[in-house]
């Protein structure tokens, strides 16, 4: 084999190796996306126990739990939780720790590490059917939970 053809074969092997390495790189290098995949809707109480009298107590008995199943904290700033009717709660300056859960209540209260409040004067989740959709700060759907005619779930708590 001439040195010229040896160089061509070597260049082809190197080019193929570089292309293969570049194709494999995004899957292992995209750790931010991997972490976000661990954030899920882990529970929903859409039909507040007792009479729906629109009292703050009744409103806060309606909630959605968001859980980070990963080991590392996730910045939820700009993430949204939305119902079918378009009502949207946006997380502001909130970091969900690793293996932690935050409960998003419908009514009013003081936000803390474990509980945040939508500050709504009306129930936002349909008692008979609805869909809660969690989106990241880029608007991509991270998780969703449906009940009633959508998902066939009945009762108040699910997941």
C-alpha positions as CSV (number, residue, x, y, z in Angstrom):
1,X,0.0,0.0,0.0
2,X,1.4,3.4,-0.9
3,X,1.9,6.1,1.7
4,X,-0.7,8.2,-0.2
5,X,-3.4,5.5,0.1
6,X,-2.4,4.9,3.8
7,X,-2.9,8.5,4.5
8,X,-6.4,8.4,2.8
9,X,-7.4,5.4,4.8
10,X,-6.1,7.0,8.0
11,X,-8.0,10.2,7.2
12,X,-11.2,8.3,6.5
13,X,-10.9,6.3,9.8
14,X,-10.2,9.6,11.8
15,X,-13.2,11.3,10.1
16,X,-15.5,8.4,10.8
17,X,-14.3,8.3,14.5
18,X,-14.9,12.0,14.8
19,X,-18.4,11.8,13.3
20,X,-19.2,8.9,15.6
21,X,-17.9,10.7,18.7
22,X,-19.9,13.9,17.8
23,X,-23.1,11.9,17.3
24,X,-22.6,10.3,20.8
25,X,-21.7,13.5,22.6
26,X,-25.1,15.2,23.0
27,X,-26.6,12.2,24.8
28,X,-23.9,12.1,27.5
29,X,-23.3,15.9,27.6
30,X,-26.8,17.1,28.0
31,X,-27.0,16.6,31.8
32,X,-29.3,19.6,32.3
33,X,-32.0,18.0,30.2
34,X,-31.4,14.7,32.1
35,X,-32.0,16.4,35.4
36,X,-35.2,18.1,34.3
37,X,-36.6,14.8,33.2
38,X,-36.8,13.8,36.9
39,X,-39.3,16.5,37.7
40,X,-42.8,15.1,37.7
41,X,-46.4,15.8,38.8
42,X,-46.5,13.3,41.7
43,X,-49.9,14.0,43.0
44,X,-53.1,15.9,42.5
45,X,-56.0,16.8,44.8
46,X,-58.4,18.3,42.3
47,X,-61.6,17.9,44.3
48,X,-61.1,19.7,47.6
49,X,-62.5,17.7,50.5
50,X,-65.6,19.2,51.9
51,X,-67.9,21.9,50.4
52,X,-66.4,24.0,47.6
53,X,-67.3,27.3,49.2
54,X,-64.4,29.3,47.8
55,X,-63.0,29.9,51.2
56,X,-59.2,30.1,51.3
57,X,-59.2,26.9,53.4
58,X,-61.2,25.1,50.7
59,X,-59.1,26.6,47.9
60,X,-55.9,25.4,49.6
61,X,-57.2,21.9,49.9
62,X,-56.9,21.8,46.1
63,X,-53.3,21.2,45.1
64,X,-50.7,19.7,42.8
65,X,-47.5,18.1,44.0
66,X,-44.3,18.6,41.9
67,X,-41.5,16.2,42.8
68,X,-37.8,16.2,41.8
69,X,-36.9,12.6,41.8
70,X,-33.3,13.4,40.9
71,X,-30.4,13.9,43.3
72,X,-29.6,17.5,42.2
73,X,-31.7,20.6,42.7
74,X,-33.6,22.1,39.7
75,X,-34.2,25.8,39.2
76,X,-37.9,26.1,38.4
77,X,-37.8,29.8,37.7
78,X,-40.1,30.4,34.7
79,X,-41.7,26.9,34.8
80,X,-45.5,26.8,34.5
81,X,-48.3,24.6,35.8
82,X,-51.4,25.0,33.6
83,X,-54.9,23.7,33.5
84,X,-57.1,23.1,30.4
85,X,-58.9,26.4,31.0
86,X,-55.7,28.3,30.5
87,X,-55.2,29.2,34.2
88,X,-51.4,29.2,34.6
89,X,-49.2,29.4,37.7
90,X,-45.6,30.5,37.0
91,X,-42.8,29.6,39.4
92,X,-40.7,32.7,40.3
93,X,-37.2,32.4,42.0
94,X,-37.9,28.8,43.2
95,X,-35.3,26.0,43.4
96,X,-36.7,22.5,44.0
97,X,-34.1,20.5,45.9
98,X,-33.0,17.0,45.0
99,X,-35.5,14.3,46.0
100,X,-37.9,17.1,47.2
101,X,-41.6,17.9,46.6
102,X,-43.4,21.3,46.5
103,X,-47.1,21.5,46.8
104,X,-48.8,24.1,44.6
105,X,-52.0,25.3,46.4
106,X,-54.8,27.1,44.6
107,X,-55.5,29.8,47.3
108,X,-53.5,32.3,49.2
109,X,-50.6,31.7,51.6
110,X,-47.0,32.4,52.3
111,X,-44.6,30.6,49.9
112,X,-41.9,28.5,51.5
113,X,-39.7,25.6,50.6
114,X,-42.5,23.0,50.7
115,X,-45.6,25.0,49.7
116,X,-46.4,27.7,47.1
117,X,-49.7,29.4,46.4
118,X,-51.4,30.5,43.2
119,X,-53.3,33.3,44.9
120,X,-56.5,32.4,43.2
121,X,-59.9,33.3,44.5
122,X,-61.5,30.4,42.6
123,X,-60.9,26.7,42.2
124,X,-58.7,26.1,39.2
125,X,-58.9,22.3,38.8
126,X,-62.0,20.7,37.3
127,X,-63.6,18.2,39.7
128,X,-64.9,16.0,36.9
129,X,-62.1,16.3,34.3
130,X,-59.0,18.4,33.7
131,X,-55.4,18.1,32.8
132,X,-52.5,19.6,34.7
133,X,-49.5,20.3,32.5
134,X,-46.0,21.2,33.8
135,X,-43.7,23.0,31.3
136,X,-40.1,24.1,31.7
137,X,-38.9,27.6,31.2
138,X,-38.6,27.0,27.4
139,X,-42.3,26.0,27.2
140,X,-41.6,22.3,26.7
141,X,-43.9,19.8,28.4
142,X,-42.1,18.1,31.2
143,X,-45.1,16.1,32.6
144,X,-48.9,16.1,32.6
145,X,-51.7,14.5,34.6
146,X,-55.2,14.0,33.4
147,X,-58.4,12.8,35.1
148,X,-62.0,12.3,34.3
149,X,-62.9,11.7,30.7
150,X,-59.3,12.2,29.7
151,X,-57.4,9.6,31.8
152,X,-60.2,7.6,33.4
153,X,-59.1,8.5,37.0
154,X,-61.8,9.0,39.6
155,X,-61.6,10.5,43.1
156,X,-59.5,13.3,44.5
157,X,-55.9,12.1,44.7
158,X,-53.9,10.5,42.0
159,X,-50.4,9.3,41.2
